[in-house]
Amino acid sequence: MRNKITSILFILMLLTGAGLHLLLPDRVYSERERRKLEPLPDVSARSILSGEFGRKLETYLADQFPGREDWVALQTITERILGKRESGGVYYADDGYLIEACRSLNNRQLAANTQAVKALQDELDGLGIPMHTLLVPTASQILHDKLPPYAPNADQQTVTDYVTEKGLHTVVVSPILSEHKDEYIYYKADHHWTSLGAYYAYAAWMQSKGQCADRLDAWQKETLATDFRGTTYNKVNDPWAAYDTIDAYYKNVEHSVDYNRGYYVTKSIYERRYLDSRDKYAVFLNSNQETTVVRRKTDPNGTETREMEDDPGGKLLIIKDSYANTFAQFVVDDYAETHLIDLRFFRGSVLQYIREQGITEVLVLYSIPDFAAETAIPHCSR
């Protein structure tokens, strides 16, 4: 009976979609999924023989299917009613969590990325610039007890063990995150950690340097949104998904923030216009930019303007993915300048940037699945 219902729904979707597809124009971008959609591929003998045309056509038909997001929601409702616990790589986990699956890790890319980061670390050691690597386990690792029984789930701890064995100065954050796993350290409908989770990792990083992090109440807490649904929700479009709360923590709400070498300059690390959009997580540091420079404008008491050139606080560079956007709010008042580079968009030399900007400390911060898969990381050693 279950298979018959699914088959009937599938046939209805195909027939309805095929008819509407002939009448509606193709879409270029999906706001919900925050990505470009596949256009109709060009036909050539070479693309047909190589199989490229078939692959692109399949993606095109899936991307341009009329009412695709509504059909995804209908599919999700049907699967939930029938008791299915996974859809599109997302698990329907306990306590309302939608947890993105991490079934496997790319060992070849992991080896290349580790080698590149180690080469950068060796260069900086020679310059007397300390560097650490902080790899963040995702919810599927720390909250694995919430996953359905026997759900395929790669052991992300093996990545931390591997990079440590290869000589990276690693900040191990799994113990402190596991210690606080019953707290709100990961969003329920997004794949990122919350500000609270980032704080605990910040405390572990400080401890690894022989320093003690301030208590959390040293930062002012502000709730920015209570209606956040992020990436994992967008993949399944589950109408029953929980709404998340986005909290900000700051000592000084005002900073000088420069995105992409003067392209956009503002006074806050929180880009609040995103709170009225679907991409609410982008409120932290304006989503992902090629370069970001945050300059501390006041002393810790918020009363005295400083000249940055004479400030003893140093300059931190974070080489990062989007997990660092939440983390950065805890460090921007520890340094005269906090620089962030996203290697997916950065086309220069990291070493040259470090020299030119007078960087005094470096932190590499990625989620573990991203670190094991990101093809841009080898550029960091150039």
ROPA-882124 format. One record per residue (C-alpha): residue number from 1; chain; x, y, z. Coordinates in steps of 0.1 Angstrom, whole numbers, always signed. Layout:
REM residues N
     k   c    east   north      up
   NUM   A       X       Y       Z
...
//
This chain:
REM residues 382
     k   c    east   north      up
     1   A      +0      +0      +0
     2   A     +28     +24      +9
     3   A     +46     +18     -25
     4   A     +13     +23     -44
     5   A      +7     +57     -27
     6   A     +42     +68     -35
     7   A     +39     +57     -71
     8   A      +6     +75     -77
     9   A     +20    +107     -62
    10   A     +51    +104     -84
    11   A     +31    +100    -116
    12   A      +9    +129    -107
    13   A     +39    +151    -102
    14   A     +54    +141    -135
    15   A     +22    +147    -155
    16   A     +15    +181    -138
    17   A     +51    +192    -140
    18   A     +55    +183    -177
    19   A     +24    +204    -186
    20   A     +34    +234    -166
    21   A     +70    +233    -177
    22   A     +59    +241    -213
    23   A     +41    +272    -201
    24   A     +65    +287    -175
    25   A     +99    +304    -181
    26   A    +130    +289    -166
    27   A    +142    +302    -132
    28   A    +178    +314    -128
    29   A    +181    +313     -90
    30   A    +165    +296     -60
    31   A    +163    +320     -30
    32   A    +153    +291      -7
    33   A    +183    +270     -17
    34   A    +206    +300     -22
    35   A    +221    +287     -55
    36   A    +219    +291     -92
    37   A    +196    +267    -110
    38   A    +208    +246    -140
    39   A    +199    +262    -174
    40   A    +189    +241    -204
    41   A    +221    +225    -216
    42   A    +235    +230    -252
    43   A    +233    +199    -274
    44   A    +264    +187    -292
    45   A    +277    +153    -303
    46   A    +306    +156    -278
    47   A    +284    +163    -248
    48   A    +260    +135    -257
    49   A    +288    +109    -262
    50   A    +306    +120    -230
    51   A    +274    +117    -210
    52   A    +277    +154    -200
    53   A    +244    +164    -217
    54   A    +225    +136    -200
    55   A    +238    +147    -165
    56   A    +230    +183    -171
    57   A    +196    +176    -186
    58   A    +187    +155    -155
    59   A    +197    +184    -132
    60   A    +180    +209    -154
    61   A    +147    +190    -153
    62   A    +149    +186    -115
    63   A    +158    +223    -109
    64   A    +132    +237    -133
    65   A    +103    +215    -123
    66   A     +73    +238    -118
    67   A     +64    +243     -81
    68   A     +94    +223     -72
    69   A     +95    +236     -36
    70   A     +59    +228     -30
    71   A     +63    +193     -44
    72   A     +93    +188     -21
    73   A     +71    +198      +8
    74   A     +44    +174      -3
    75   A     +70    +146      -6
    76   A     +83    +154     +28
    77   A     +48    +153     +43
    78   A     +41    +119     +27
    79   A     +74    +105     +39
    80   A     +68    +117     +74
    81   A     +33    +102     +75
    82   A     +47     +69     +62
    83   A     +74     +69     +89
    84   A    +105     +77     +69
    85   A    +133     +92     +89
    86   A    +156    +106     +61
    87   A    +151    +126     +30
    88   A    +176    +143      +7
    89   A    +205    +136     +30
    90   A    +187    +151     +60
    91   A    +176    +130     +90
    92   A    +145    +136    +110
    93   A    +161    +133    +143
    94   A    +148    +134    +179
    95   A    +137    +166    +197
    96   A    +128    +183    +164
    97   A    +163    +184    +149
    98   A    +169    +181    +112
    99   A    +205    +168    +110
   100   A    +224    +167     +77
   101   A    +240    +134     +71
   102   A    +277    +130     +70
   103   A    +279     +95     +55
   104   A    +315     +96     +42
   105   A    +346    +118     +41
   106   A    +368    +125     +11
   107   A    +402    +111     +23
   108   A    +421    +122      -8
   109   A    +410    +158      -6
   110   A    +416    +157     +32
   111   A    +452    +146     +27
   112   A    +458    +175      +1
   113   A    +442    +200     +24
   114   A    +461    +189     +55
   115   A    +494    +191     +35
   116   A    +486    +226     +24
   117   A    +477    +238     +58
   118   A    +508    +222     +73
   119   A    +530    +240     +47
   120   A    +514    +273     +57
   121   A    +520    +265     +93
   122   A    +556    +257     +87
   123   A    +561    +290     +68
   124   A    +545    +309     +97
   125   A    +565    +291    +123
   126   A    +596    +304    +105
   127   A    +582    +339    +108
   128   A    +573    +335    +144
   129   A    +536    +338    +138
   130   A    +515    +313    +158
   131   A    +489    +293    +139
   132   A    +462    +269    +151
   133   A    +436    +248    +132
   134   A    +401    +244    +147
   135   A    +379    +218    +130
   136   A    +343    +218    +141
   137   A    +323    +185    +143
   138   A    +288    +190    +130
   139   A    +256    +180    +147
   140   A    +257    +145    +132
   141   A    +288    +138    +153
   142   A    +280    +156    +186
   143   A    +242    +148    +186
   144   A    +246    +113    +171
   145   A    +223     +99    +198
   146   A    +194    +119    +183
   147   A    +198    +102    +149
   148   A    +176     +73    +138
   149   A    +190     +38    +148
   150   A    +216     +25    +124
   151   A    +218     +58    +104
   152   A    +250     +58     +83
   153   A    +273     +84    +100
   154   A    +310     +89     +94
   155   A    +332     +93    +125
   156   A    +344    +129    +122
   157   A    +368    +125    +151
   158   A    +391    +105    +127
   159   A    +397    +138    +108
   160   A    +408    +156    +139
   161   A    +431    +127    +148
   162   A    +445    +126    +113
   163   A    +454    +163    +110
   164   A    +469    +162    +145
   165   A    +491    +132    +136
   166   A    +503    +151    +105
   167   A    +516    +179    +127
   168   A    +489    +206    +127
   169   A    +485    +226    +159
   170   A    +450    +214    +165
   171   A    +424    +228    +188
   172   A    +402    +198    +198
   173   A    +367    +210    +205
   174   A    +347    +177    +205
   175   A    +351    +172    +243
   176   A    +337    +206    +253
   177   A    +309    +204    +227
   178   A    +300    +169    +239
   179   A    +300    +181    +275
   180   A    +274    +208    +265
   181   A    +254    +187    +240
   182   A    +222    +190    +260
   183   A    +224    +228    +255
   184   A    +214    +248    +224
   185   A    +247    +245    +206
   186   A    +234    +235    +171
   187   A    +204    +249    +153
   188   A    +175    +225    +147
   189   A    +167    +236    +112
   190   A    +202    +246     +99
   191   A    +235    +229     +96
   192   A    +255    +255    +116
   193   A    +263    +257    +153
   194   A    +247    +284    +173
   195   A    +265    +313    +190
   196   A    +265    +293    +222
   197   A    +283    +264    +205
   198   A    +308    +289    +190
   199   A    +315    +303    +224
   200   A    +324    +269    +238
   201   A    +348    +264    +209
   202   A    +363    +299    +215
   203   A    +369    +289    +252
   204   A    +387    +257    +240
   205   A    +409    +278    +216
   206   A    +418    +302    +243
   207   A    +427    +274    +267
   208   A    +449    +258    +240
   209   A    +469    +290    +240
   210   A    +473    +290    +278
   211   A    +446    +317    +282
   212   A    +413    +318    +300
   213   A    +382    +330    +281
   214   A    +359    +355    +297
   215   A    +326    +341    +311
   216   A    +298    +342    +286
   217   A    +280    +370    +306
   218   A    +309    +393    +298
   219   A    +292    +397    +264
   220   A    +258    +413    +260
   221   A    +233    +389    +245
   222   A    +208    +401    +220
   223   A    +182    +379    +203
   224   A    +181    +388    +166
   225   A    +155    +364    +154
   226   A    +131    +337    +167
   227   A    +118    +325    +133
   228   A    +150    +311    +116
   229   A    +148    +281     +93
   230   A    +180    +274     +75
   231   A    +198    +250     +52
   232   A    +185    +217     +65
   233   A    +149    +229     +64
   234   A    +154    +242     +29
   235   A    +165    +207     +17
   236   A    +133    +190     +29
   237   A    +108    +220     +32
   238   A     +93    +203     +62
   239   A     +62    +223     +73
   240   A     +66    +208    +108
   241   A    +102    +220    +112
   242   A    +111    +239    +144
   243   A    +119    +276    +143
   244   A    +154    +285    +156
   245   A    +165    +315    +176
   246   A    +195    +335    +165
   247   A    +214    +352    +193
   248   A    +242    +377    +191
   249   A    +269    +383    +217
   250   A    +290    +414    +218
   251   A    +311    +436    +241
   252   A    +310    +466    +217
   253   A    +282    +467    +192
   254   A    +301    +491    +169
   255   A    +332    +482    +149
   256   A    +347    +493    +116
   257   A    +340    +466     +91
   258   A    +355    +465     +56
   259   A    +343    +439     +31
   260   A    +364    +431      +0
   261   A    +390    +458      +3
   262   A    +367    +488      +6
   263   A    +339    +475     -16
   264   A    +315    +478     +13
   265   A    +323    +495     +47
   266   A    +299    +495     +76
   267   A    +298    +499    +114
   268   A    +286    +465    +127
   269   A    +295    +428    +122
   270   A    +258    +422    +122
   271   A    +242    +428     +88
   272   A    +206    +431    +101
   273   A    +189    +435     +67
   274   A    +192    +397     +64
   275   A    +168    +392     +93
   276   A    +140    +400     +69
   277   A    +151    +374     +44
   278   A    +152    +336     +43
   279   A    +190    +337     +47
   280   A    +190    +349     +83
   281   A    +223    +332     +92
   282   A    +240    +358     +69
   283   A    +234    +384     +96
   284   A    +268    +373    +109
   285   A    +294    +391     +89
   286   A    +274    +396     +58
   287   A    +274    +359     +48
   288   A    +306    +347     +31
   289   A    +330    +373     +16
   290   A    +364    +372      -1
   291   A    +380    +393     +26
   292   A    +366    +409     +58
   293   A    +385    +432     +81
   294   A    +370    +441    +115
   295   A    +387    +469    +134
   296   A    +381    +475    +170
   297   A    +372    +511    +175
   298   A    +370    +514    +213
   299   A    +387    +499    +243
   300   A    +370    +471    +262
   301   A    +350    +497    +282
   302   A    +337    +513    +250
   303   A    +349    +547    +260
   304   A    +383    +554    +243
   305   A    +390    +555    +205
   306   A    +423    +540    +197
   307   A    +448    +544    +169
   308   A    +450    +509    +154
   309   A    +487    +512    +144
   310   A    +497    +516    +181
   311   A    +472    +491    +196
   312   A    +490    +462    +213
   313   A    +461    +438    +206
   314   A    +476    +423    +175
   315   A    +460    +412    +142
   316   A    +443    +379    +138
   317   A    +436    +362    +105
   318   A    +409    +335    +103
   319   A    +410    +313     +72
   320   A    +375    +300     +72
   321   A    +342    +286     +61
   322   A    +308    +299     +73
   323   A    +312    +284    +108
   324   A    +337    +312    +116
   325   A    +311    +339    +110
   326   A    +294    +331    +143
   327   A    +327    +324    +161
   328   A    +342    +358    +151
   329   A    +319    +378    +173
   330   A    +338    +365    +203
   331   A    +373    +375    +191
   332   A    +368    +409    +174
   333   A    +374    +428    +207
   334   A    +405    +407    +216
   335   A    +425    +421    +186
   336   A    +431    +455    +171
   337   A    +421    +439    +138
   338   A    +404    +406    +129
   339   A    +408    +396     +93
   340   A    +388    +368     +76
   341   A    +396    +351     +43
   342   A    +373    +327     +24
   343   A    +395    +307      +1
   344   A    +365    +299     -22
   345   A    +366    +335     -34
   346   A    +401    +347     -25
   347   A    +425    +347     -55
   348   A    +457    +362     -40
   349   A    +486    +348     -20
   350   A    +478    +341     +17
   351   A    +514    +345     +27
   352   A    +517    +378      +9
   353   A    +485    +390     +26
   354   A    +498    +380     +60
   355   A    +530    +400     +54
   356   A    +513    +431     +39
   357   A    +487    +433     +66
   358   A    +511    +427     +95
   359   A    +491    +396    +107
   360   A    +504    +384    +141
   361   A    +483    +352    +146
   362   A    +464    +328    +123
   363   A    +435    +305    +129
   364   A    +422    +280    +103
   365   A    +385    +273    +112
   366   A    +363    +249     +92
   367   A    +336    +224     +98
   368   A    +350    +189     +95
   369   A    +330    +179     +64
   370   A    +339    +211     +47
   371   A    +376    +207     +55
   372   A    +376    +172     +41
   373   A    +359    +183      +9
   374   A    +369    +219      +1
   375   A    +390    +220     -31
   376   A    +401    +257     -25
   377   A    +421    +250      +7
   378   A    +454    +240     -11
   379   A    +455    +276     -23
   380   A    +463    +287     +13
   381   A    +500    +276      +9
   382   A    +507    +298     -21
//
